[in-house]
Amino acid sequence: MIKQAVILDAGRGSKLWPFAQLRSKGMIPVGNRPVLRHQVNSLRDAGVEQVVIVTGAKHAGLVRNHFRNDADVEVVDPAASQGSAFSLFCADGHIKGDFVALHGDCFISPADIAALVNAPALPAVLVAPISGHRRKNDYITCSVGDGNVHACWGHPRNRGEHFAAGFAFAKAHMQLMENNSGLFTAVEVGAMPAQEGYVEMSINDFIKDGGTVAAIEANDPVVDIDKPWHILEANTVCKNLLMAQLTENQLGEGASIHPTAYIDGCVQLGEGSTIGRNVTVEGKLIVGKNTKIDNGAILRGDNILGDNCTVRDGCLIEGSVVGHKCYVGHGAEMDGVLFNGVYLFHYMEISGVVGENTDIGAATVCGTLRFDDMTTRHRINGRLESEHPGCDASFIGDYCRTGVNAMLMPGVKMGVYSICGAGVILQEDLPDNTLVYAEQTQLKKAWSPEKYGW
């Protein structure tokens, strides 16, 4: 059985703006845990005894801090790495035998990680289907057949039906990474590959040299968190996996449900959490520790709430993941994902992803329906992205604020450390470290009782 693993978390995350400005992609919260934490826990459960995380120098401190109490996790931050193959080779000195390598920005179910750890032959690739609203030219794809990977293609027009979420290698296969050409040559005519070394290109080299690469097909959805709307997608997949395990009420020590609460579903309450007066729960609900839900709050659909939250006063939460230490108050409505420490105090409507420690002002509204009934298309790094159901959501970065009656139009993004002032209608992305506010033009006219016929 494989006992070591490497997680690759050194990508820049530029396409995930504004959520990878202050964290690596692997530290994006999914179900209120970083993706890296999900992966480490799943690897442990599968029998892995040592994990090496290769991350970028910019966010290495955050990753180290998170895993500071995990004796079996080591964080490596090379000075520079031009691609996943070279990042993987940076862990060579820490690896003694067979090992698993995971892309740190992929949310993968524990069962699929366990299947890779127990790969019957090496090398092996954990492959996931490209489906739904995703395009093949968004990926390095894999051509799969007869239980093997036959080739990998760089962002093709119409080749390959899968993408690689993880790998299983023998120690000797590290030479493939060391000898990677640094250029992905398996591309179609007219394509322009970046000068980076990808693990998938080393897989191609192994196949060209006569080797066989086993394909392990994922049974559960795998989400590659590459664009902001993929955060919504990954949290939905995680939520569905957790809710499938919840079949009856589970109350931790000191947790309680008030007799006036209406529960149509089942709930899991952590230690010290309460569902109070006149609360309505329609669906399944997972709540962390010391969270208070009270005074007519409505939770509809399947929801996850973190630790030490306050949810009260007729607010409405629908099919969402709410982080730790969040406040959702009087008449607030939200669906989507809140990172830790988000405050929705009074009468607002939020749909999308809201970054850490963001304060949403009263009556802030995030529009989600265009007048033409179309889906917003985004330009990311100059490329026009395909339509996706999450593209009309709003994406608000960490440590932001909005003023009273601010309005964010469908698909708009706010950078970190930014403010959308009172009464502003935000129709385009707001850069990091930026304040936008409205200037009024006022007209004054004489007025008197004579205007009413006196």
Stockholm file with secondary structure:
# STOCKHOLM 1.0

chainA/1-454         MIKQAVILDAGRGSKLWPFAQLRSKGMIPVGNRPVLRHQVNSLRDAGVEQVVIVTGAKHAGLVRNHFRNDADVEVVDPAASQGSAFSLFCADGHIKGDFVALHGDCFISPADIAALVNAPALPAVLVAPISGHRRKNDYITCSVGDGNVHACWGHPRNRGEHFAAGFAFAKAHMQLMENNSGLFTAVEVGAMPAQEGYVEMSINDFIKDGGTVAAIEANDPVVDIDKPWHILEANTVCKNLLMAQLTENQLGEGASIHPTAYIDGCVQLGEGSTIGRNVTVEGKLIVGKNTKIDNGAILRGDNILGDNCTVRDGCLIEGSVVGHKCYVGHGAEMDGVLFNGVYLFHYMEISGVVGENTDIGAATVCGTLRFDDMTTRHRINGRLESEHPGCDASFIGDYCRTGVNAMLMPGVKMGVYSICGAGVILQEDLPDNTLVYAEQTQLKKAWSPEKYGW
#=GR chainA/1-454 SS CCCEEEEEECCCCGGGTTTTSSSCGGGSEETTEEHHHHHHHHHHHTTCCEEEEEECGGGHHHHHHHTTTCTTEEEECCSCCCSHHHHHHTTGGGCCSCEEEEETTEECCHHHHHHHHTCSSSSEEEEEECCTTCCGGGSEEEEEETTEEEEEEESCSSCCSEEEEEEEECGGGHHHHHTCCSSCCCCCTTCCCCSCCCHHHHHHHHHHTTCCEEEEECSSCCEECCSTHHHHHHHHHHHHHHHHTCCSCEECTTCEECTTCEEESCEEECTTCEECTTCEEESCEEECSSCEECTTCEEESSEEECTTCEECTTCEEESCEECTTCEEEETCEEEEEECTTCEEEESCEEEEEECTTCEECTTCEECCCCTTCCCCCCEETTEECCCCGGGGSEEECTTCEECTTCEECTTCEECTTCEECTTCEECSCBCTTCEECCCCCCCCCCCCGGGGTC
#=GC SS_cons         CCCEEEEEECCCCGGGTTTTSSSCGGGSEETTEEHHHHHHHHHHHTTCCEEEEEECGGGHHHHHHHTTTCTTEEEECCSCCCSHHHHHHTTGGGCCSCEEEEETTEECCHHHHHHHHTCSSSSEEEEEECCTTCCGGGSEEEEEETTEEEEEEESCSSCCSEEEEEEEECGGGHHHHHTCCSSCCCCCTTCCCCSCCCHHHHHHHHHHTTCCEEEEECSSCCEECCSTHHHHHHHHHHHHHHHHTCCSCEECTTCEECTTCEEESCEEECTTCEECTTCEEESCEEECSSCEECTTCEEESSEEECTTCEECTTCEEESCEECTTCEEEETCEEEEEECTTCEEEESCEEEEEECTTCEECTTCEECCCCTTCCCCCCEETTEECCCCGGGGSEEECTTCEECTTCEECTTCEECTTCEECTTCEECSCBCTTCEECCCCCCCCCCCCGGGGTC
//
